[in-house]
Amino acid sequence: MVLDLLLIALAITLDPLPVMAFVLVVASVKGVRTGLAFIAGWTVCFVAVIALVLTLTGGKPPEPRSPPSTVTLAIKAAIGVSLIAYGLHRRRRPAHHERSDTAASSSQGKSSSLTARIDRGAIWPAAGLAIALQPWGLVAAGAMTVVEADGSHPTTWLVLVAFCVIATASLLAAELYVVLKPASARRKLHELRSWMQGHAEHAIVYGSIVIGLWLAGKSIYQLAG
């Protein structure tokens, strides 16, 4: 469980789409405030998912080879296969660099109101944006891994806390950078965002495939064992 959770948390924190959105949030007039709101919404999702899973399991992992254990492994394998399929789909999808001006302007029109509210320092839109940008496939994989958690062991809680911290590490680092060096941080974060825009697709594709292969392969091996 420990290695699975840490790998999933690492994949979440390296997901480029939330990071790129967060850069825009902390670059707003009240960037520190809205950045904290974004991080709060982001973290609440993990805490809520973990709490829900532990409530359903009672903090006790299913017995090996029992029906609940088999179902859990089957779901993890399905999530892994889905991540692989998603990564391959994005890899094979032709790049649409030449989107129509109409589609682009329509998309900008829909997001302009939200962007304006975040620029004014509104908290709830920033928190809502964090929830919307969660990589829910990876979060689901983390949830199915938490099913194996034994709440009676203190180390389990340390692992769950580490999962939340690692999954939020990139956002925390950017927030801390803005707090300590606001002027240079915003400039360099925008440079980072520009760089990530050119590499985001590859990161999503290979990240999805690698994590998917790990989850599917391990779960299928355990099911067959």
Summary of the structure (lengths in Angstrom):
residues: 225
radius of gyration: 19.1
end to end distance: 17.0
largest distance: 57.1
contacts: 709
relative contact order: 0.24
helix: 83%
strand: 0%
